[in-house]
Amino acid sequence: MSQSVNVPINSDNPTISLKRPSFIVRWPVIPSTILGFLILLAIFAPLIAPHPPLEASLADRNAPPVWSDEGSWNRILGADVIGRDILSRVIHGARLSLLVAFVALVSGVVVGTTLGLVSGYFGGVIDEIITRIVDVWLGLPFILVALVIAVVVGPSLGTMVMLLALLAWTPFVRNVRAEVLSLKSREYVAIAQITGASTTRILIRHLLPGVFNTVMVLASLRIGQLILTESFLSFLGAGIPPPAPSWGAMISDGLNYVRDAWWISVFPGIAIFLTVMSLNFLGDWLRDWLDPRLRQI
């Protein structure tokens, strides 16, 4: 509930009422609730899912959701073209998508932040080499590169993690480098250099804490893009191979049955939308919260 604050102005206009943003506006309640629910589903998927995700029953082929005329509680969100339970596959798909995106993100954060620190602190030839590598990589059409690698190496969980890690690191390099270029001229860094602190100590103890907020914001925004990319590649057949319950592959499975069995594609699509939307909102809130200039009253 909004609160009012009376601020005295002058005798003619004694007070003015400023409304504080409500709790639900000041804090990311809705996206945090959605993400917390998805994480719980991912962790306890084998206990929560009503059926094994790979179990097929031709008797339930294209079974509609429970609220339809021919639906049943045995298939709450319906079944796909070979009778696999949609709800169970969506739940297990949350585990798969979050796991792949998290592992790839951690790899991207470590590599990108390290290169950004080194590039910004040393400058010169090292900075030029790292910056040019980033520029060349950003100029490559990632989707085409991913498709070629998937065809040559073969689609697998490891290949998917590797591809997403290759996608994740570049924004960390650029943003961390820009922060370090500003931080390395501060007095506390100069004092550390004068007192004989090693380069490693300066990077880890003095510069890394200064870029931590930037890294956290980028990570919260990047993980949603990684989940979306993984789903897109799985939709194209270059991601996690079937019969694994990937959200993107589930949408692809129901593509030819949208008119008669729309639930096969719609429910995994809703899961992707809610996950990416919640991560983006959480990232925006985190950016505003960590930057005092953007905080609301």
Secondary structure, DSSP 8 states (H G I E B T S, - for coil): ---EEEEE--SSS-EEEEE---HHHHS-HHHHHHHHHHHHHHHTHHHH-SS-TT---GGGTT---TTSTT--TTSTT-B-TT--BHHHHHHHHHHHHHHHHHHHHHHHHHHHHHHHHHHHHH-HHHHHHHHHHHHHHHHS-HHHHHHHHHHHH---HHHHHHHHHHHHSHHHHHHHHHHHHHHTTSHHHHHHHHTT--HHHIIIIIIHHHHHHHHHHHHHHHHHHHHHHHHHHHHHTSSS-TTS--HHHHHHHTGGGTTT-THHHHHHHHHHHHHHHHHHHHHHHHHHHHSGGG---
